Amino acid sequence: MIKRIFAAAVLAVAATSASATTVTRDYSDAWNTTNESGWGLGVVQQGSIIFATLYVQGQDSAPIWYVGSNLVHQGGGIFSGELFRITGSYFGGPFNQANTVATQVGTMVFTGTGVNSATLTYSVNGVVVNKTLSRLSFRTENIAGQYVGATVGAFSGCGSGNGPFESNASYTVTQTESGAATIFEFGSNYTCTYQGSYVQTGRYGTLTGTGQCSNQPGVQQTFNATELLVSPEGLTARLDSGVSTCRFNGRFGGVRR
């Protein structure tokens, strides 16, 4: 257990690094409570396990770190497990593994309640704490670029034309310093242009606005691209778009060209 905790410690501190998960949406990020600076939670998710690093202050206001190195998925957005305090070698001196001691102080439950929201319940030596969390944002990602991939999803509420939809597509994304962004989608026998305001929330972005497609000339639709994640390799997002009750819901993304 001790080796596992310290092998993953660097990853837990760098909570904004990418993690792969197919169990739930990826909760990897830095999390805190609005208007409560000075403490926070680093989350790294790999599959059905979350490694959580909690930095808080004790009764003497001195900093304390706790780790939940094995929060196991319980269903829905719930992950729970034991909480530890670690003591060991002085960081400025030689490392001695024999000095490393992991002491269980309580338990931790992380519950994802939305894309960018969660709750945290943890106990330390009988003291129970409940917090409402949001992803910590400190920098807007640059999503501009050219991408090659696909749009996949389904139409509903449209009368005729309901059902699955899939198309190879390429995307050109532009972005301004003011937060405006445009996505040009070039699909199989159609093109779409989406324009809106881009907002960063932790690792994920949201782009909300209006759009038009060549297969529906003159029809202005609303759209909301959520869970937008960009990296040096590519871009992915969920997409809800359409007019009134006729909606497309799915995903789009691609690798960088």
N, C-alpha and C positions, 0 to 999 in steps of 0.2 A: 504493500500500500504506500509506504513512504517513498520508494523509488518512483512509483507511478505519479505521486503528487508532484515531486520535484522535476521529473522529466517533462511534465506538461506546464510547469509554472511560467515559463517564458511565453508560451502560447496564450495562457490565461491573461497575462498582463496586456498583450497585444490583441485585445479582443476584437479589433476591427479587421483582423486578417480573415481571409475567406475560409469557410468550412463547407463541407459537402454533407447534405442530409436529404433523405427521401422520406423520413418519418413524419416530419412536420415542416412548416416554413422554417427557415434558418434563423434562430434567435441569437446567433453570434453577434455580439456588439458590446459597446460600453453603454451601461444603463445607469440612470439616476432618477431622483425625484425632483420635479420642477421646484425651483427656488430653495433647494437645499444643497448648497455647495459644500465641498470638503469631504464628501464620502461618495461611494459609488460601487457598482458591481460590474465586473468583467465576465462576460459569458463567451465561451467557445463551445459550439455544438458539433459533435461528430456522430452522425447516425442517431441512435436512441440515447446517447449520453451527453450530458452537459457538464463541463468543468467550469465552476464558478469561483471567482476570486472577489472577496468582499473586503473593502478597506473602509474602516470606521475609526471612531475615537472612543477610548475608554472613559471611565469616570474621572480620571485625572487629565483628560483631554489629550493624552498621548496617543499616537496612531497605533492601530492594531489591524493585523491582516488575518482573515480566516479563509479557508478554502473548502468548497464542496466539490471534491474531485471525482465523484461518481453519482451525479444526480440522474436517476434512471427515469425514462419516459413511462408514465403511468396511464397514458391515454389522453386524448385531446391535446391541450397545450401544457400539461402538468408534468413536471420533473421533480423528483424528490430524492433525498439521501442524507447521509451524515455530514456534519460540519466539523472541521478540525482547526485547531490552532497549532502552528508549527514553531518549534524552537530548534536552534542548531548553531552552526559555526558562524563566527563574526565574518561579515562580508569582506572586510579588509584584510583578513588573514588567511592562512591555509585552510582548505576545506577538509573537514573530518566527518565522514559519513556516520561514524559512531555517535556524533553529537546530535544527529537529527532525530527528533522525536515528534510524532504526530499524535496529538491528544484530542480525542473527541470531546467537544464542548456542547453539542446539541445537534439539531437537524436543520435542514433548509428545504423549502418548497418554492420553486419558481413556476409561475403559471402564466403562459402567454395568453393574453386576452384579446389581442388584435395584432395587426401587422407591426405596429410600432408601440404597443402598450403591453404591460405585464403587471403582475402583483408578485410580491416577495414576502414570504413569512419565514423567519428563522428564529432559533432559540440559542442563547449562549448562557450556560450555567443557570438555567431556569428562567432567564429573562426573555420574554417573547416579543418580537418586533414585527409589525406589519407595515409594508410600504407599497405605494402605487408607483410604478416605474414607467419611464419612457426612454426611448433610445436617445443617447447623448449626441448632439449635433454641434460640430465646431468648424466644419469646412464643407463647401458645396462642391460636389464632384463635377468634373468636366465630362459631359456625356457626348460631346460632339464627335463625329466620325462617320465612317462608311462601314456598313455591316452587311453580311450576306447570310441569309438563313431562311426562316419560314414564319408564317402566321397560321396558328392552329386553334380551332375553337368551334363554336356553334352559334347559329342564329335562332332566336326564339321570339314569339310574339309578332311575327311578321306576316301572318297569313300564309301566302305562298313563299317558298324559299327557306322555310325553317329546316334546321338540322345541321349536321356536322359540316365544317368548312376547313379546308387545308390548302395552302398555296405556298410554293416557293416564293421568296421575296428578297429584295435587297432594300436597305434603308440608308438614307442620308440624314444625319441629325445635325442641326445647327443650334447654337446656344449663345446668348448674350450675357454680359456681366450683370444686367439688371434682373436676370432670372427667366427671361422669355426663351422658349425653345420651340423648334419646329422639327417634325419628323416627316420626311418624304418617303412614302412606301411605294415600291415598284413591284407589284405582284404579277401573277399570271393573268394577263388580259385586263388589268386594271391598275390605276394609281390612286393613292390617297395622300392628302396633306393634312397634318394635324398641327395646330398651333395652340400654345398655352403657356401657363406659368409653371416653372419647375421649382419644387421645394424639396430640400434635403432633410431627411430625418434619420440620423444615424447612418448606417450603410445603405439604406434604401432611399430612393427618390420617388416623387409623385409628380406627374405631369397632367394637368387638367385644363381643358379648353374646348375648342370646336374644331371640326374637320369637314372635309368634302372628299368624295371619291368619284372617279370618272364614270363608274357604272351607275351612279345616281346623280347626274348633272343638276346643279342648282339646289340640291338638298343639303342643308347644313345640319350636321349631327353634333351631338355632344360626345366627349370622350373623357376617359379617366384611365391613365396608365399608372399602375401602382406596383409596388415591390420592384421598382426599376433598379437594377443592379448592373453597374458597369465595371469593367476591369481592362487591363491591357489586352486581354484575349477577346473580349466581346461584350455584348449587352443583352439582357433579358428583362422582360416585364410581363405583368398581367394587363389585359386590355378589356375595358368595357366601353362600347361605343354604339351609337345608333340614334334613332329619332323616335321620341315618345316611347311606346311599348315595344317597338321593333329594335331588339338589341343584339349585338354580337358580344359574346363573352369568351375569352380565351387567353392565349399567350402569343407573344411574338419575341423574336430575338435572332441574333446571328453573331458570327465571328467577325473580327475586324478585317477589313479588306486592306 
